[in-house]
Amino acid sequence: MSYTQAIILLGIPEEERESFVAENDVAANQGAVTKITSERDELRKEASGLQAAIHTEESTIKTYRRNWMLPRE
């Protein structure tokens, strides 16, 4: 493993690093490791955005229920 690959892997939280190494060919070239970590980060951002959207929708529903006094489900 190159120095650069090791630095990239240090960017992964310690509790996830072992499983990341087991699931991915970290002996692959630096570009592959960078791509894998970038894809993981993008998926996390997407998931975070979806969670925020869900929270917003839930808040909107609660507001409508309060305003219209609808029974809660």
N, CA, C, O and CB atoms as a CASP TS submission, in Angstrom:
PFRMAT TS
TARGET T0000
AUTHOR 0000-0000-0000
METHOD Language model
MODEL 1
PARENT N/A
ATOM      1  N   MET     1       0.852  -1.167   0.000  1.00  0.00           N
ATOM      2  CA  MET     1       0.000   0.000   0.000  1.00  0.00           C
ATOM      3  C   MET     1       0.901   1.234   0.000  1.00  0.00           C
ATOM      4  O   MET     1       1.888   1.311   0.732  1.00  0.00           O
ATOM      5  CB  MET     1      -0.971  -0.005   1.226  1.00  0.00           C
ATOM      6  N   SER     2       0.536   2.176  -0.828  1.00  0.00           N
ATOM      7  CA  SER     2       1.342   3.387  -0.915  1.00  0.00           C
ATOM      8  C   SER     2       1.007   4.344   0.228  1.00  0.00           C
ATOM      9  O   SER     2      -0.001   4.201   0.919  1.00  0.00           O
ATOM     10  CB  SER     2       1.125   4.078  -2.268  1.00  0.00           C
ATOM     11  N   TYR     3       1.877   5.305   0.395  1.00  0.00           N
ATOM     12  CA  TYR     3       1.664   6.332   1.408  1.00  0.00           C
ATOM     13  C   TYR     3       0.354   7.067   1.142  1.00  0.00           C
ATOM     14  O   TYR     3      -0.419   7.325   2.065  1.00  0.00           O
ATOM     15  CB  TYR     3       2.845   7.325   1.435  1.00  0.00           C
ATOM     16  N   THR     4       0.111   7.401  -0.119  1.00  0.00           N
ATOM     17  CA  THR     4      -1.106   8.131  -0.482  1.00  0.00           C
ATOM     18  C   THR     4      -2.349   7.314  -0.172  1.00  0.00           C
ATOM     19  O   THR     4      -3.335   7.854   0.331  1.00  0.00           O
ATOM     20  CB  THR     4      -1.085   8.503  -1.964  1.00  0.00           C
ATOM     21  N   GLN     5      -2.314   6.009  -0.468  1.00  0.00           N
ATOM     22  CA  GLN     5      -3.458   5.145  -0.147  1.00  0.00           C
ATOM     23  C   GLN     5      -3.688   5.106   1.364  1.00  0.00           C
ATOM     24  O   GLN     5      -4.829   5.137   1.824  1.00  0.00           O
ATOM     25  CB  GLN     5      -3.231   3.712  -0.693  1.00  0.00           C
ATOM     26  N   ALA     6      -2.616   5.039   2.119  1.00  0.00           N
ATOM     27  CA  ALA     6      -2.745   5.013   3.578  1.00  0.00           C
ATOM     28  C   ALA     6      -3.380   6.304   4.084  1.00  0.00           C
ATOM     29  O   ALA     6      -4.222   6.273   4.982  1.00  0.00           O
ATOM     30  CB  ALA     6      -1.369   4.802   4.239  1.00  0.00           C
ATOM     31  N   ILE     7      -2.982   7.431   3.515  1.00  0.00           N
ATOM     32  CA  ILE     7      -3.567   8.716   3.913  1.00  0.00           C
ATOM     33  C   ILE     7      -5.057   8.738   3.591  1.00  0.00           C
ATOM     34  O   ILE     7      -5.860   9.209   4.396  1.00  0.00           O
ATOM     35  CB  ILE     7      -2.848   9.889   3.204  1.00  0.00           C
ATOM     36  N   ILE     8      -5.427   8.231   2.417  1.00  0.00           N
ATOM     37  CA  ILE     8      -6.843   8.176   2.034  1.00  0.00           C
ATOM     38  C   ILE     8      -7.609   7.318   3.034  1.00  0.00           C
ATOM     39  O   ILE     8      -8.692   7.699   3.478  1.00  0.00           O
ATOM     40  CB  ILE     8      -7.009   7.613   0.593  1.00  0.00           C
ATOM     41  N   LEU     9      -7.052   6.163   3.390  1.00  0.00           N
ATOM     42  CA  LEU     9      -7.723   5.270   4.335  1.00  0.00           C
ATOM     43  C   LEU     9      -7.850   5.894   5.723  1.00  0.00           C
ATOM     44  O   LEU     9      -8.798   5.600   6.451  1.00  0.00           O
ATOM     45  CB  LEU     9      -6.971   3.952   4.431  1.00  0.00           C
ATOM     46  N   LEU    10      -6.910   6.743   6.087  1.00  0.00           N
ATOM     47  CA  LEU    10      -7.006   7.418   7.382  1.00  0.00           C
ATOM     48  C   LEU    10      -8.178   8.397   7.412  1.00  0.00           C
ATOM     49  O   LEU    10      -8.623   8.807   8.485  1.00  0.00           O
ATOM     50  CB  LEU    10      -5.700   8.155   7.695  1.00  0.00           C
ATOM     51  N   GLY    11      -8.672   8.768   6.239  1.00  0.00           N
ATOM     52  CA  GLY    11      -9.845   9.630   6.164  1.00  0.00           C
ATOM     53  C   GLY    11     -11.136   8.900   6.466  1.00  0.00           C
ATOM     54  O   GLY    11     -12.183   9.522   6.642  1.00  0.00           O
ATOM     55  N   ILE    12     -11.062   7.577   6.527  1.00  0.00           N
ATOM     56  CA  ILE    12     -12.233   6.757   6.846  1.00  0.00           C
ATOM     57  C   ILE    12     -12.270   6.579   8.361  1.00  0.00           C
ATOM     58  O   ILE    12     -11.245   6.272   8.968  1.00  0.00           O
ATOM     59  CB  ILE    12     -12.188   5.360   6.105  1.00  0.00           C
ATOM     60  N   PRO    13     -13.432   6.766   8.977  1.00  0.00           N
ATOM     61  CA  PRO    13     -13.517   6.598  10.433  1.00  0.00           C
ATOM     62  C   PRO    13     -12.942   5.244  10.875  1.00  0.00           C
ATOM     63  O   PRO    13     -13.154   4.225  10.217  1.00  0.00           O
ATOM     64  CB  PRO    13     -14.981   6.726  10.898  1.00  0.00           C
ATOM     65  N   GLU    14     -12.233   5.250  11.966  1.00  0.00           N
ATOM     66  CA  GLU    14     -11.530   4.052  12.441  1.00  0.00           C
ATOM     67  C   GLU    14     -12.445   2.842  12.563  1.00  0.00           C
ATOM     68  O   GLU    14     -12.060   1.729  12.205  1.00  0.00           O
ATOM     69  CB  GLU    14     -10.885   4.329  13.779  1.00  0.00           C
ATOM     70  N   GLU    15     -13.667   3.061  13.072  1.00  0.00           N
ATOM     71  CA  GLU    15     -14.581   1.937  13.272  1.00  0.00           C
ATOM     72  C   GLU    15     -15.061   1.335  11.950  1.00  0.00           C
ATOM     73  O   GLU    15     -15.573   0.216  11.938  1.00  0.00           O
ATOM     74  CB  GLU    15     -15.777   2.384  14.094  1.00  0.00           C
ATOM     75  N   GLU    16     -14.904   2.055  10.844  1.00  0.00           N
ATOM     76  CA  GLU    16     -15.333   1.552   9.536  1.00  0.00           C
ATOM     77  C   GLU    16     -14.166   1.045   8.690  1.00  0.00           C
ATOM     78  O   GLU    16     -14.372   0.335   7.706  1.00  0.00           O
ATOM     79  CB  GLU    16     -16.069   2.642   8.781  1.00  0.00           C
ATOM     80  N   ARG    17     -12.961   1.404   9.067  1.00  0.00           N
ATOM     81  CA  ARG    17     -11.786   1.142   8.234  1.00  0.00           C
ATOM     82  C   ARG    17     -11.565  -0.341   7.963  1.00  0.00           C
ATOM     83  O   ARG    17     -11.296  -0.723   6.824  1.00  0.00           O
ATOM     84  CB  ARG    17     -10.559   1.716   8.890  1.00  0.00           C
ATOM     85  N   GLU    18     -11.674  -1.175   8.977  1.00  0.00           N
ATOM     86  CA  GLU    18     -11.411  -2.603   8.801  1.00  0.00           C
ATOM     87  C   GLU    18     -12.389  -3.227   7.815  1.00  0.00           C
ATOM     88  O   GLU    18     -11.985  -3.983   6.932  1.00  0.00           O
ATOM     89  CB  GLU    18     -11.488  -3.328  10.143  1.00  0.00           C
ATOM     90  N   SER    19     -13.665  -2.917   7.960  1.00  0.00           N
ATOM     91  CA  SER    19     -14.648  -3.482   7.031  1.00  0.00           C
ATOM     92  C   SER    19     -14.455  -2.913   5.634  1.00  0.00           C
ATOM     93  O   SER    19     -14.671  -3.616   4.647  1.00  0.00           O
ATOM     94  CB  SER    19     -16.080  -3.205   7.522  1.00  0.00           C
ATOM     95  N   PHE    20     -14.050  -1.641   5.533  1.00  0.00           N
ATOM     96  CA  PHE    20     -13.796  -1.040   4.226  1.00  0.00           C
ATOM     97  C   PHE    20     -12.668  -1.778   3.519  1.00  0.00           C
ATOM     98  O   PHE    20     -12.769  -2.088   2.331  1.00  0.00           O
ATOM     99  CB  PHE    20     -13.451   0.455   4.371  1.00  0.00           C
ATOM    100  N   VAL    21     -11.598  -2.058   4.249  1.00  0.00           N
ATOM    101  CA  VAL    21     -10.460  -2.773   3.672  1.00  0.00           C
ATOM    102  C   VAL    21     -10.878  -4.176   3.258  1.00  0.00           C
ATOM    103  O   VAL    21     -10.463  -4.659   2.205  1.00  0.00           O
ATOM    104  CB  VAL    21      -9.288  -2.836   4.673  1.00  0.00           C
ATOM    105  N   ALA    22     -11.698  -4.839   4.077  1.00  0.00           N
ATOM    106  CA  ALA    22     -12.141  -6.201   3.768  1.00  0.00           C
ATOM    107  C   ALA    22     -13.057  -6.230   2.551  1.00  0.00           C
ATOM    108  O   ALA    22     -13.011  -7.177   1.765  1.00  0.00           O
ATOM    109  CB  ALA    22     -12.857  -6.810   4.970  1.00  0.00           C
ATOM    110  N   GLU    23     -13.887  -5.207   2.386  1.00  0.00           N
ATOM    111  CA  GLU    23     -14.865  -5.188   1.296  1.00  0.00           C
ATOM    112  C   GLU    23     -14.301  -4.655  -0.013  1.00  0.00           C
ATOM    113  O   GLU    23     -14.884  -4.891  -1.072  1.00  0.00           O
ATOM    114  CB  GLU    23     -16.049  -4.361   1.696  1.00  0.00           C
ATOM    115  N   ASN    24     -13.190  -3.948   0.034  1.00  0.00           N
ATOM    116  CA  ASN    24     -12.630  -3.320  -1.159  1.00  0.00           C
ATOM    117  C   ASN    24     -11.179  -3.722  -1.341  1.00  0.00           C
ATOM    118  O   ASN    24     -10.464  -3.980  -0.373  1.00  0.00           O
ATOM    119  CB  ASN    24     -12.750  -1.796  -1.075  1.00  0.00           C
ATOM    120  N   ASP    25     -10.762  -3.770  -2.568  1.00  0.00           N
ATOM    121  CA  ASP    25      -9.386  -4.134  -2.890  1.00  0.00           C
ATOM    122  C   ASP    25      -8.499  -2.912  -2.706  1.00  0.00           C
ATOM    123  O   ASP    25      -8.233  -2.173  -3.654  1.00  0.00           O
ATOM    124  CB  ASP    25      -9.275  -4.688  -4.341  1.00  0.00           C
ATOM    125  N   VAL    26      -8.048  -2.711  -1.480  1.00  0.00           N
ATOM    126  CA  VAL    26      -7.249  -1.524  -1.210  1.00  0.00           C
ATOM    127  C   VAL    26      -5.851  -1.627  -1.790  1.00  0.00           C
ATOM    128  O   VAL    26      -5.114  -0.641  -1.815  1.00  0.00           O
ATOM    129  CB  VAL    26      -7.166  -1.285   0.271  1.00  0.00           C
ATOM    130  N   ALA    27      -5.485  -2.799  -2.251  1.00  0.00           N
ATOM    131  CA  ALA    27      -4.207  -2.939  -2.933  1.00  0.00           C
ATOM    132  C   ALA    27      -4.314  -2.425  -4.366  1.00  0.00           C
ATOM    133  O   ALA    27      -3.312  -2.350  -5.078  1.00  0.00           O
ATOM    134  CB  ALA    27      -3.746  -4.405  -2.919  1.00  0.00           C
ATOM    135  N   ALA    28      -5.516  -2.075  -4.782  1.00  0.00           N
ATOM    136  CA  ALA    28      -5.716  -1.527  -6.123  1.00  0.00           C
ATOM    137  C   ALA    28      -4.990  -0.194  -6.221  1.00  0.00           C
ATOM    138  O   ALA    28      -4.470   0.325  -5.233  1.00  0.00           O
ATOM    139  CB  ALA    28      -7.233  -1.359  -6.445  1.00  0.00           C
ATOM    140  N   ASN    29      -4.967   0.342  -7.417  1.00  0.00           N
ATOM    141  CA  ASN    29      -4.243   1.601  -7.582  1.00  0.00           C
ATOM    142  C   ASN    29      -4.913   2.732  -6.810  1.00  0.00           C
ATOM    143  O   ASN    29      -6.065   2.626  -6.387  1.00  0.00           O
ATOM    144  CB  ASN    29      -4.146   1.965  -9.063  1.00  0.00           C
ATOM    145  N   GLN    30      -4.176   3.796  -6.641  1.00  0.00           N
ATOM    146  CA  GLN    30      -4.642   4.932  -5.848  1.00  0.00           C
ATOM    147  C   GLN    30      -5.943   5.501  -6.396  1.00  0.00           C
ATOM    148  O   GLN    30      -6.815   5.898  -5.623  1.00  0.00           O
ATOM    149  CB  GLN    30      -3.578   6.020  -5.809  1.00  0.00           C
ATOM    150  N   GLY    31      -6.087   5.546  -7.703  1.00  0.00           N
ATOM    151  CA  GLY    31      -7.303   6.077  -8.318  1.00  0.00           C
ATOM    152  C   GLY    31      -8.531   5.288  -7.915  1.00  0.00           C
ATOM    153  O   GLY    31      -9.591   5.864  -7.670  1.00  0.00           O
ATOM    154  N   ALA    32      -8.393   3.960  -7.843  1.00  0.00           N
ATOM    155  CA  ALA    32      -9.527   3.109  -7.467  1.00  0.00           C
ATOM    156  C   ALA    32      -9.933   3.357  -6.019  1.00  0.00           C
ATOM    157  O   ALA    32     -11.122   3.441  -5.710  1.00  0.00           O
ATOM    158  CB  ALA    32      -9.178   1.625  -7.672  1.00  0.00           C
ATOM    159  N   VAL    33      -8.960   3.473  -5.143  1.00  0.00           N
ATOM    160  CA  VAL    33      -9.259   3.720  -3.729  1.00  0.00           C
ATOM    161  C   VAL    33      -9.909   5.092  -3.567  1.00  0.00           C
ATOM    162  O   VAL    33     -10.868   5.244  -2.810  1.00  0.00           O
ATOM    163  CB  VAL    33      -7.969   3.627  -2.868  1.00  0.00           C
ATOM    164  N   THR    34      -9.390   6.079  -4.271  1.00  0.00           N
ATOM    165  CA  THR    34      -9.969   7.421  -4.218  1.00  0.00           C
ATOM    166  C   THR    34     -11.398   7.407  -4.734  1.00  0.00           C
ATOM    167  O   THR    34     -12.279   8.039  -4.150  1.00  0.00           O
ATOM    168  CB  THR    34      -9.123   8.410  -5.032  1.00  0.00           C
ATOM    169  N   LYS    35     -11.632   6.685  -5.832  1.00  0.00           N
ATOM    170  CA  LYS    35     -12.977   6.607  -6.413  1.00  0.00           C
ATOM    171  C   LYS    35     -13.946   5.949  -5.431  1.00  0.00           C
ATOM    172  O   LYS    35     -15.065   6.428  -5.241  1.00  0.00           O
ATOM    173  CB  LYS    35     -12.949   5.819  -7.746  1.00  0.00           C
ATOM    174  N   ILE    36     -13.518   4.859  -4.813  1.00  0.00           N
ATOM    175  CA  ILE    36     -14.381   4.143  -3.868  1.00  0.00           C
ATOM    176  C   ILE    36     -14.744   5.042  -2.686  1.00  0.00           C
ATOM    177  O   ILE    36     -15.905   5.098  -2.281  1.00  0.00           O
ATOM    178  CB  ILE    36     -13.687   2.856  -3.366  1.00  0.00           C
ATOM    179  N   THR    37     -13.761   5.739  -2.140  1.00  0.00           N
ATOM    180  CA  THR    37     -14.051   6.600  -0.993  1.00  0.00           C
ATOM    181  C   THR    37     -14.922   7.786  -1.401  1.00  0.00           C
ATOM    182  O   THR    37     -15.777   8.222  -0.630  1.00  0.00           O
ATOM    183  CB  THR    37     -12.747   7.099  -0.358  1.00  0.00           C
ATOM    184  N   SER    38     -14.712   8.305  -2.603  1.00  0.00           N
ATOM    185  CA  SER    38     -15.552   9.410  -3.088  1.00  0.00           C
ATOM    186  C   SER    38     -16.991   8.959  -3.272  1.00  0.00           C
ATOM    187  O   SER    38     -17.924   9.674  -2.909  1.00  0.00           O
ATOM    188  CB  SER    38     -15.005   9.964  -4.410  1.00  0.00           C
ATOM    189  N   GLU    39     -17.169   7.762  -3.843  1.00  0.00           N
ATOM    190  CA  GLU    39     -18.519   7.222  -4.025  1.00  0.00           C
ATOM    191  C   GLU    39     -19.203   7.036  -2.674  1.00  0.00           C
ATOM    192  O   GLU    39     -20.385   7.345  -2.522  1.00  0.00           O
ATOM    193  CB  GLU    39     -18.472   5.881  -4.791  1.00  0.00           C
ATOM    194  N   ARG    40     -18.459   6.531  -1.700  1.00  0.00           N
ATOM    195  CA  ARG    40     -19.018   6.349  -0.362  1.00  0.00           C
ATOM    196  C   ARG    40     -19.449   7.684   0.238  1.00  0.00           C
ATOM    197  O   ARG    40     -20.524   7.797   0.827  1.00  0.00           O
ATOM    198  CB  ARG    40     -17.996   5.664   0.555  1.00  0.00           C
ATOM    199  N   ASP    41     -18.598   8.687   0.079  1.00  0.00           N
ATOM    200  CA  ASP    41     -18.923  10.007   0.614  1.00  0.00           C
ATOM    201  C   ASP    41     -20.152  10.605  -0.070  1.00  0.00           C
ATOM    202  O   ASP    41     -20.990  11.219   0.590  1.00  0.00           O
ATOM    203  CB  ASP    41     -17.729  10.947   0.457  1.00  0.00           C
ATOM    204  N   GLU    42     -20.263  10.431  -1.380  1.00  0.00           N
ATOM    205  CA  GLU    42     -21.425  10.938  -2.114  1.00  0.00           C
ATOM    206  C   GLU    42     -22.708  10.243  -1.655  1.00  0.00           C
ATOM    207  O   GLU    42     -23.744  10.888  -1.490  1.00  0.00           O
ATOM    208  CB  GLU    42     -21.230  10.742  -3.630  1.00  0.00           C
ATOM    209  N   LEU    43     -22.636   8.940  -1.452  1.00  0.00           N
ATOM    210  CA  LEU    43     -23.810   8.206  -0.970  1.00  0.00           C
ATOM    211  C   LEU    43     -24.219   8.681   0.421  1.00  0.00           C
ATOM    212  O   LEU    43     -25.409   8.778   0.719  1.00  0.00           O
ATOM    213  CB  LEU    43     -23.527   6.695  -0.949  1.00  0.00           C
ATOM    214  N   ARG    44     -23.249   8.974   1.262  1.00  0.00           N
ATOM    215  CA  ARG    44     -23.559   9.488   2.600  1.00  0.00           C
ATOM    216  C   ARG    44     -24.228  10.857   2.521  1.00  0.00           C
ATOM    217  O   ARG    44     -25.173  11.139   3.257  1.00  0.00           O
ATOM    218  CB  ARG    44     -22.282   9.575   3.451  1.00  0.00           C
ATOM    219  N   LYS    45     -23.727  11.709   1.615  1.00  0.00           N
ATOM    220  CA  LYS    45     -24.343  13.027   1.442  1.00  0.00           C
ATOM    221  C   LYS    45     -25.778  12.881   0.949  1.00  0.00           C
ATOM    222  O   LYS    45     -26.683  13.573   1.416  1.00  0.00           O
ATOM    223  CB  LYS    45     -23.524  13.887   0.457  1.00  0.00           C
ATOM    224  N   GLU    46     -25.969  11.970  -0.003  1.00  0.00           N
ATOM    225  CA  GLU    46     -27.313  11.739  -0.534  1.00  0.00           C
ATOM    226  C   GLU    46     -28.247  11.237   0.570  1.00  0.00           C
ATOM    227  O   GLU    46     -29.382  11.698   0.691  1.00  0.00           O
ATOM    228  CB  GLU    46     -27.267  10.725  -1.699  1.00  0.00           C
ATOM    229  N   ALA    47     -27.760  10.293   1.369  1.00  0.00           N
ATOM    230  CA  ALA    47     -28.573   9.759   2.464  1.00  0.00           C
ATOM    231  C   ALA    47     -28.905  10.857   3.473  1.00  0.00           C
ATOM    232  O   ALA    47     -30.026  10.920   3.979  1.00  0.00           O
ATOM    233  CB  ALA    47     -27.840   8.595   3.166  1.00  0.00           C
ATOM    234  N   SER    48     -27.949  11.707   3.759  1.00  0.00           N
ATOM    235  CA  SER    48     -28.180  12.805   4.691  1.00  0.00           C
ATOM    236  C   SER    48     -29.227  13.765   4.139  1.00  0.00           C
ATOM    237  O   SER    48     -30.089  14.243   4.877  1.00  0.00           O
ATOM    238  CB  SER    48     -26.870  13.552   4.978  1.00  0.00           C
ATOM    239  N   GLY    49     -29.151  14.046   2.843  1.00  0.00           N
ATOM    240  CA  GLY    49     -30.138  14.914   2.210  1.00  0.00           C
ATOM    241  C   GLY    49     -31.525  14.313   2.245  1.00  0.00           C
ATOM    242  O   GLY    49     -32.512  15.015   2.463  1.00  0.00           O
ATOM    243  N   LEU    50     -31.595  13.011   2.030  1.00  0.00           N
ATOM    244  CA  LEU    50     -32.891  12.330   2.086  1.00  0.00           C
ATOM    245  C   LEU    50     -33.462  12.356   3.499  1.00  0.00           C
ATOM    246  O   LEU    50     -34.666  12.535   3.684  1.00  0.00           O
ATOM    247  CB  LEU    50     -32.757  10.881   1.599  1.00  0.00           C
ATOM    248  N   GLN    51     -32.601  12.178   4.493  1.00  0.00           N
ATOM    249  CA  GLN    51     -33.059  12.250   5.883  1.00  0.00           C
ATOM    250  C   GLN    51     -33.591  13.647   6.194  1.00  0.00           C
ATOM    251  O   GLN    51     -34.601  13.793   6.882  1.00  0.00           O
ATOM    252  CB  GLN    51     -31.913  11.883   6.856  1.00  0.00           C
ATOM    253  N   ALA    52     -32.911  14.668   5.687  1.00  0.00           N
ATOM    254  CA  ALA    52     -33.367  16.042   5.909  1.00  0.00           C
ATOM    255  C   ALA    52     -34.714  16.274   5.236  1.00  0.00           C
ATOM    256  O   ALA    52     -35.585  16.937   5.799  1.00  0.00           O
ATOM    257  CB  ALA    52     -32.330  17.050   5.382  1.00  0.00           C
ATOM    258  N   ALA    53     -34.889  15.729   4.029  1.00  0.00           N
ATOM    259  CA  ALA    53     -36.162  15.878   3.315  1.00  0.00           C
ATOM    260  C   ALA    53     -37.288  15.182   4.071  1.00  0.00           C
ATOM    261  O   ALA    53     -38.400  15.704   4.159  1.00  0.00           O
ATOM    262  CB  ALA    53     -36.051  15.309   1.887  1.00  0.00           C
ATOM    263  N   ILE    54     -37.002  14.014   4.611  1.00  0.00           N
ATOM    264  CA  ILE    54     -38.005  13.287   5.403  1.00  0.00           C
ATOM    265  C   ILE    54     -38.392  14.117   6.625  1.00  0.00           C
ATOM    266  O   ILE    54     -39.573  14.251   6.943  1.00  0.00           O
ATOM    267  CB  ILE    54     -37.466  11.890   5.842  1.00  0.00           C
ATOM    268  N   HIS    55     -37.401  14.664   7.296  1.00  0.00           N
ATOM    269  CA  HIS    55     -37.668  15.488   8.480  1.00  0.00           C
ATOM    270  C   HIS    55     -38.547  16.687   8.113  1.00  0.00           C
ATOM    271  O   HIS    55     -39.485  17.020   8.838  1.00  0.00           O
ATOM    272  CB  HIS    55     -36.340  15.972   9.115  1.00  0.00           C
ATOM    273  N   THR    56     -38.240  17.329   6.991  1.00  0.00           N
ATOM    274  CA  THR    56     -39.035  18.476   6.542  1.00  0.00           C
ATOM    275  C   THR    56     -40.469  18.067   6.264  1.00  0.00           C
ATOM    276  O   THR    56     -41.407  18.754   6.670  1.00  0.00           O
ATOM    277  CB  THR    56     -38.419  19.100   5.289  1.00  0.00           C
ATOM    278  N   GLU    57     -40.639  16.949   5.574  1.00  0.00           N
ATOM    279  CA  GLU    57     -41.990  16.471   5.262  1.00  0.00           C
ATOM    280  C   GLU    57     -42.757  16.113   6.534  1.00  0.00           C
ATOM    281  O   GLU    57     -43.947  16.407   6.645  1.00  0.00           O
ATOM    282  CB  GLU    57     -41.923  15.254   4.330  1.00  0.00           C
ATOM    283  N   GLU    58     -42.082  15.482   7.486  1.00  0.00           N
ATOM    284  CA  GLU    58     -42.738  15.143   8.751  1.00  0.00           C
ATOM    285  C   GLU    58     -43.170  16.406   9.494  1.00  0.00           C
ATOM    286  O   GLU    58     -44.253  16.449  10.079  1.00  0.00           O
ATOM    287  CB  GLU    58     -41.800  14.303   9.636  1.00  0.00           C
ATOM    288  N   SER    59     -42.326  17.425   9.468  1.00  0.00           N
ATOM    289  CA  SER    59     -42.677  18.694  10.116  1.00  0.00           C
ATOM    290  C   SER    59     -43.869  19.342   9.431  1.00  0.00           C
ATOM    291  O   SER    59     -44.746  19.896  10.093  1.00  0.00           O
ATOM    292  CB  SER    59     -41.481  19.654  10.104  1.00  0.00           C
ATOM    293  N   THR    60     -43.900  19.273   8.114  1.00  0.00           N
ATOM    294  CA  THR    60     -45.022  19.833   7.356  1.00  0.00           C
ATOM    295  C   THR    60     -46.315  19.110   7.704  1.00  0.00           C
ATOM    296  O   THR    60     -47.354  19.743   7.891  1.00  0.00           O
ATOM    297  CB  THR    60     -44.755  19.743   5.843  1.00  0.00           C
ATOM    298  N   ILE    61     -46.254  17.804   7.790  1.00  0.00           N
ATOM    299  CA  ILE    61     -47.437  17.006   8.142  1.00  0.00           C
ATOM    300  C   ILE    61     -47.926  17.381   9.539  1.00  0.00           C
ATOM    301  O   ILE    61     -49.127  17.544   9.756  1.00  0.00           O
ATOM    302  CB  ILE    61     -47.118  15.486   8.071  1.00  0.00           C
ATOM    303  N   LYS    62     -46.999  17.517  10.485  1.00  0.00           N
ATOM    304  CA  LYS    62     -47.386  17.902  11.851  1.00  0.00           C
ATOM    305  C   LYS    62     -48.055  19.270  11.860  1.00  0.00           C
ATOM    306  O   LYS    62     -49.038  19.483  12.570  1.00  0.00           O
ATOM    307  CB  LYS    62     -46.157  17.911  12.780  1.00  0.00           C
ATOM    308  N   THR    63     -47.520  20.189  11.074  1.00  0.00           N
ATOM    309  CA  THR    63     -48.117  21.527  10.995  1.00  0.00           C
ATOM    310  C   THR    63     -49.524  21.452  10.439  1.00  0.00           C
ATOM    311  O   THR    63     -50.437  22.072  10.985  1.00  0.00           O
ATOM    312  CB  THR    63     -47.258  22.457  10.128  1.00  0.00           C
ATOM    313  N   TYR    64     -49.717  20.701   9.360  1.00  0.00           N
ATOM    314  CA  TYR    64     -51.055  20.542   8.785  1.00  0.00           C
ATOM    315  C   TYR    64     -52.014  19.909   9.790  1.00  0.00           C
ATOM    316  O   TYR    64     -53.167  20.324   9.899  1.00  0.00           O
ATOM    317  CB  TYR    64     -50.992  19.689   7.509  1.00  0.00           C
ATOM    318  N   ARG    65     -51.547  18.928  10.504  1.00  0.00           N
ATOM    319  CA  ARG    65     -52.408  18.267  11.494  1.00  0.00           C
ATOM    320  C   ARG    65     -52.828  19.243  12.585  1.00  0.00           C
ATOM    321  O   ARG    65     -53.988  19.266  12.996  1.00  0.00           O
ATOM    322  CB  ARG    65     -51.686  17.058  12.118  1.00  0.00           C
ATOM    323  N   ARG    66     -51.877  20.050  13.050  1.00  0.00           N
ATOM    324  CA  ARG    66     -52.204  21.038  14.085  1.00  0.00           C
ATOM    325  C   ARG    66     -53.208  22.062  13.552  1.00  0.00           C
ATOM    326  O   ARG    66     -54.174  22.413  14.229  1.00  0.00           O
ATOM    327  CB  ARG    66     -50.924  21.753  14.578  1.00  0.00           C
ATOM    328  N   ASN    67     -52.964  22.525  12.345  1.00  0.00           N
ATOM    329  CA  ASN    67     -53.838  23.552  11.767  1.00  0.00           C
ATOM    330  C   ASN    67     -55.226  23.022  11.432  1.00  0.00           C
ATOM    331  O   ASN    67     -56.216  23.747  11.535  1.00  0.00           O
ATOM    332  CB  ASN    67     -53.204  24.127  10.519  1.00  0.00           C
ATOM    333  N   TRP    68     -55.294  21.784  11.038  1.00  0.00           N
ATOM    334  CA  TRP    68     -56.580  21.206  10.634  1.00  0.00           C
ATOM    335  C   TRP    68     -57.143  20.273  11.693  1.00  0.00           C
ATOM    336  O   TRP    68     -58.232  19.722  11.530  1.00  0.00           O
ATOM    337  CB  TRP    68     -56.429  20.456   9.324  1.00  0.00           C
ATOM    338  N   MET    69     -56.396  20.097  12.781  1.00  0.00           N
ATOM    339  CA  MET    69     -56.808  19.243  13.898  1.00  0.00           C
ATOM    340  C   MET    69     -57.176  17.840  13.436  1.00  0.00           C
ATOM    341  O   MET    69     -58.200  17.282  13.832  1.00  0.00           O
ATOM    342  CB  MET    69     -57.986  19.867  14.629  1.00  0.00           C
ATOM    343  N   LEU    70     -56.321  17.289  12.593  1.00  0.00           N
ATOM    344  CA  LEU    70     -56.534  15.924  12.119  1.00  0.00           C
ATOM    345  C   LEU    70     -55.994  14.952  13.160  1.00  0.00           C
ATOM    346  O   LEU    70     -55.032  15.264  13.862  1.00  0.00           O
ATOM    347  CB  LEU    70     -55.849  15.695  10.738  1.00  0.00           C
ATOM    348  N   PRO    71     -56.607  13.780  13.263  1.00  0.00           N
ATOM    349  CA  PRO    71     -56.089  12.788  14.220  1.00  0.00           C
ATOM    350  C   PRO    71     -54.705  12.307  13.793  1.00  0.00           C
ATOM    351  O   PRO    71     -54.395  12.233  12.604  1.00  0.00           O
ATOM    352  CB  PRO    71     -57.057  11.583  14.338  1.00  0.00           C
ATOM    353  N   ARG    72     -53.904  11.992  14.763  1.00  0.00           N
ATOM    354  CA  ARG    72     -52.557  11.474  14.475  1.00  0.00           C
ATOM    355  C   ARG    72     -52.640  10.005  14.132  1.00  0.00           C
ATOM    356  O   ARG    72     -53.506   9.277  14.617  1.00  0.00           O
ATOM    357  CB  ARG    72     -51.604  11.691  15.674  1.00  0.00           C
ATOM    358  N   GLU    73     -51.713   9.584  13.279  1.00  0.00           N
ATOM    359  CA  GLU    73     -51.684   8.164  12.886  1.00  0.00           C
ATOM    360  C   GLU    73     -50.690   7.417  13.714  1.00  0.00           C
ATOM    361  O   GLU    73     -50.519   6.211  13.535  1.00  0.00           O
ATOM    362  CB  GLU    73     -51.348   8.002  11.405  1.00  0.00           C
TER
END
